[in-house]
């Protein structure tokens, strides 16, 4: 089963490493790990911390043991993140296929990705959130930001400084296939 939560992408892999380091070396239960992530990464709520914990696990940067979650003895390299995204995150294969078809003249936008994957949004997400379309559009933007972080996507067009971001996705950017795709 693929992971749904996609947190805001960090500015770089060093920042991702800081999220990984916020998870303890000694196994802790979910509540303890989420509290530690919130405290060390200044996250707004437990749900955001839980999303990060699940996402780090999908990237093999955190392991779940019988005694709880623990930081993995692995570096957050571009290759590791690419593999985790490809194998573990919902709608990444569809995003990569759409990026292969995009061009600088017609880049893939978050709205385009949402439109292409709208029918794949799980039924229970549609039922429990009356604003599910906006939530999944935002998720599409974050997902494209993660793909750009590891060179599976490349932002194009718009403001030339738009590729320099401190945090969060480029919601209005268009993307094409990156060098690693």
C-alpha positions as CSV (number, residue, x, y, z in Angstrom):
1,X,0.0,0.0,0.0
2,X,1.3,3.4,-0.9
3,X,1.6,6.3,1.5
4,X,-0.8,9.3,1.1
5,X,0.7,12.0,3.3
6,X,3.2,14.3,1.6
7,X,4.6,17.0,3.8
8,X,6.0,20.3,2.5
9,X,9.3,19.5,0.9
10,X,12.4,21.0,2.7
11,X,14.7,23.4,1.0
12,X,17.4,20.7,0.6
13,X,18.6,17.3,1.7
14,X,20.4,18.8,4.7
15,X,17.0,20.1,6.0
16,X,15.6,16.6,5.4
17,X,18.4,15.2,7.5
18,X,17.3,17.5,10.3
19,X,13.8,15.9,10.2
20,X,15.4,12.5,10.3
21,X,17.6,13.5,13.3
22,X,14.5,14.6,15.2
23,X,13.5,11.0,15.4
24,X,15.1,9.2,18.4
25,X,17.9,6.6,18.2
26,X,16.1,4.7,21.0
27,X,12.8,3.3,19.9
28,X,9.8,5.4,21.0
29,X,6.0,5.0,20.5
30,X,4.2,7.1,17.9
31,X,3.1,9.8,20.4
32,X,6.6,10.2,21.8
33,X,8.1,10.5,18.3
34,X,5.5,12.9,17.1
35,X,6.0,15.1,20.2
36,X,9.8,15.1,19.6
37,X,9.3,15.9,15.9
38,X,7.0,18.8,16.8
39,X,9.4,20.2,19.3
40,X,12.6,19.8,17.3
41,X,11.2,20.9,13.9
42,X,8.7,23.4,15.2
43,X,5.8,21.6,13.6
44,X,2.3,23.1,14.1
45,X,0.4,20.0,15.3
46,X,0.6,16.3,15.9
47,X,-1.0,15.4,12.5
48,X,1.8,17.2,10.7
49,X,4.4,15.4,12.8
50,X,2.7,12.1,12.2
51,X,2.7,12.7,8.4
52,X,6.5,13.4,8.7
53,X,7.0,10.3,10.7
54,X,5.2,8.2,8.1
55,X,6.9,9.9,5.2
56,X,10.4,9.4,6.7
57,X,9.5,5.7,7.1
58,X,8.5,5.5,3.4
59,X,11.9,6.9,2.5
60,X,13.6,4.3,4.8
61,X,15.0,7.1,7.0
62,X,13.0,5.8,10.0
63,X,12.2,2.2,11.0
64,X,9.3,0.8,12.8
65,X,10.3,-1.8,15.4
66,X,8.3,-3.8,17.9
67,X,9.3,-1.2,20.5
68,X,8.4,1.8,18.3
69,X,10.0,4.1,15.8
70,X,13.7,4.7,15.5
71,X,16.0,6.7,13.3
72,X,17.4,4.5,10.6
73,X,21.2,4.3,10.1
74,X,20.8,5.7,6.5
75,X,21.7,9.0,4.9
76,X,19.0,10.9,3.1
77,X,20.6,10.8,-0.3
78,X,18.9,11.8,-3.5
79,X,19.0,8.2,-4.6
80,X,17.3,7.0,-1.4
81,X,14.6,9.7,-1.6
82,X,14.0,9.0,-5.3
83,X,13.6,5.3,-4.6
84,X,11.3,5.9,-1.6
85,X,9.1,8.2,-3.6
86,X,8.9,5.8,-6.6
87,X,8.1,2.8,-4.5
88,X,6.1,4.0,-1.5
89,X,4.2,7.3,-2.2
90,X,0.8,7.3,-3.8
91,X,0.5,8.8,-7.3
92,X,4.2,9.1,-7.9
93,X,4.2,6.8,-10.9
94,X,1.4,8.8,-12.4
95,X,3.3,12.1,-11.7
96,X,6.5,10.7,-13.3
97,X,4.6,9.6,-16.4
98,X,3.0,13.0,-16.7
99,X,6.4,14.7,-16.3
100,X,7.8,12.6,-19.2
101,X,5.1,14.0,-21.4
102,X,5.5,17.6,-20.3
103,X,7.6,20.1,-22.2
104,X,8.9,23.6,-21.5
105,X,6.1,24.9,-23.7
106,X,3.5,22.9,-21.8
107,X,4.9,22.1,-18.3
108,X,3.1,20.0,-15.8
109,X,1.4,22.2,-13.1
110,X,0.0,21.0,-9.8
111,X,-3.5,21.6,-11.3
112,X,-2.6,19.4,-14.3
113,X,-1.3,16.7,-12.0
114,X,-4.5,16.9,-9.9
115,X,-6.7,16.6,-13.0
116,X,-4.7,13.6,-14.2
117,X,-5.0,11.8,-10.9
118,X,-8.3,13.0,-9.6
119,X,-10.0,9.7,-10.2
120,X,-7.3,7.9,-8.2
121,X,-8.0,9.9,-5.0
122,X,-9.2,7.4,-2.4
123,X,-13.0,7.3,-2.0
124,X,-12.8,7.8,1.8
125,X,-10.7,10.9,1.4
126,X,-13.4,12.4,-0.8
127,X,-16.1,11.4,1.7
128,X,-14.5,12.7,4.9
129,X,-13.2,16.1,3.6
130,X,-15.7,18.4,1.9
131,X,-12.8,20.4,0.5
132,X,-10.9,17.3,-0.7
133,X,-10.2,18.8,-4.1
134,X,-8.2,21.7,-2.7
135,X,-6.4,19.4,-0.3
136,X,-5.3,17.1,-3.1
137,X,-4.3,20.0,-5.4
138,X,-2.1,21.2,-2.5
139,X,-0.7,17.6,-2.2
140,X,0.0,17.6,-6.0
141,X,2.1,20.8,-5.5
142,X,4.0,19.3,-2.6
143,X,4.6,16.1,-4.5
144,X,6.0,18.0,-7.4
145,X,8.2,19.9,-5.0
146,X,9.6,16.7,-3.6
147,X,10.2,15.4,-7.1
148,X,12.1,18.6,-7.9
149,X,14.1,18.3,-4.7
150,X,15.7,15.1,-6.0
151,X,15.9,16.0,-9.7
152,X,13.0,13.9,-10.9
153,X,11.3,17.2,-11.9
154,X,12.6,20.6,-12.9
155,X,10.7,23.8,-12.4
156,X,10.3,25.9,-15.6
157,X,8.9,29.3,-16.6
158,X,7.7,32.1,-14.4
159,X,10.0,34.0,-12.1
160,X,13.7,33.0,-12.6
161,X,14.1,33.2,-8.8
162,X,11.2,30.8,-8.3
163,X,13.5,27.8,-8.2
164,X,15.1,29.3,-5.1
165,X,12.6,28.4,-2.3
166,X,13.1,28.4,1.4
167,X,10.3,26.0,2.1
168,X,7.1,24.6,0.7
169,X,6.1,23.8,-2.9
170,X,6.0,26.2,-5.8
171,X,2.2,26.1,-6.2
172,X,2.1,28.0,-9.5
173,X,5.2,26.6,-11.1
174,X,5.2,24.3,-14.0
175,X,7.5,21.3,-14.2
176,X,9.2,19.1,-16.7
177,X,11.1,15.9,-16.3
178,X,14.3,16.4,-14.3
179,X,17.8,15.0,-15.0
180,X,17.3,12.0,-12.8
181,X,14.1,10.9,-14.5
